Amino acid sequence: MGGAWARVSGWVWGPLSYLGAAIALLACLADQASKNYLLAIYHLGDRGVVPVTSFLNLVLAWNTGISYSLLPQQGPMGQAILLIAKAIAILCLWVWMAQARTRITALSLGLIIGGAVGNAIDGLRFGAVVDFVHFHITTATWHFSWYIFNLADTVIVAGVIGLLYESFFADYAAKEPGSGA
């Protein structure tokens, strides 16, 4: 029984899981705190577009899809399927984190998990993800408008950047296929 338990626990908890779990918890709490503040205290929904800088606004948007409003789902069945897909992704990321051998991997996966959980909580609470940051640039001859996003999306992107950095630039990154490094 002990050997079987060790194999199972190795899939769900590893030596760097404490770091990843702490980062995931902090990312999720920060995301939820920002959303709760903007909805319940600042009442962003009543304010419309709130300019912060010449290139950044706060504006409330309800995202019924996944990142950047891809695959929008209306109705309980679509939302349930999307929530199940998110849960499976979070579980797979957690297993990956339990196998992490470096702090940057655990930290990066913790950021991704925390952001994903934060957005999944929105889906359960509201049936949509709360987005509120709108980045845009306007000049006399050009206009760029990015999707409206939130803190969870930002930490997910930071986690992906961390994983990419590690895979390309870390000293131990494989320099050629099959090198075993």
HELIX and SHEET records of a PDB file:
HELIX    1   1 GLY A    2  VAL A   12  1                                  11    
HELIX    2   2 SER A   17  ASN A   36  1                                  20    
HELIX    3   3 TYR A   37  ILE A   41  3                                   5    
HELIX    4   4 LEU A   44  ARG A   47  1                                   4    
HELIX    5   5 SER A   67  SER A   69  5                                   3    
HELIX    6   6 PRO A   76  ALA A   98  1                                  23    
HELIX    7   7 ARG A  103  PHE A  126  1                                  24    
HELIX    8   8 LEU A  151  PHE A  169  1                                  19    
SHEET    1   A 4 VAL A  50  THR A  53  0                                        
SHEET    2   A 4 LEU A  56  ASN A  63 -1                                        
SHEET    3   A 4 VAL A 129  THR A 138 -1                                        
SHEET    4   A 4 HIS A 143  PHE A 149 -1                                        
END                                                                             
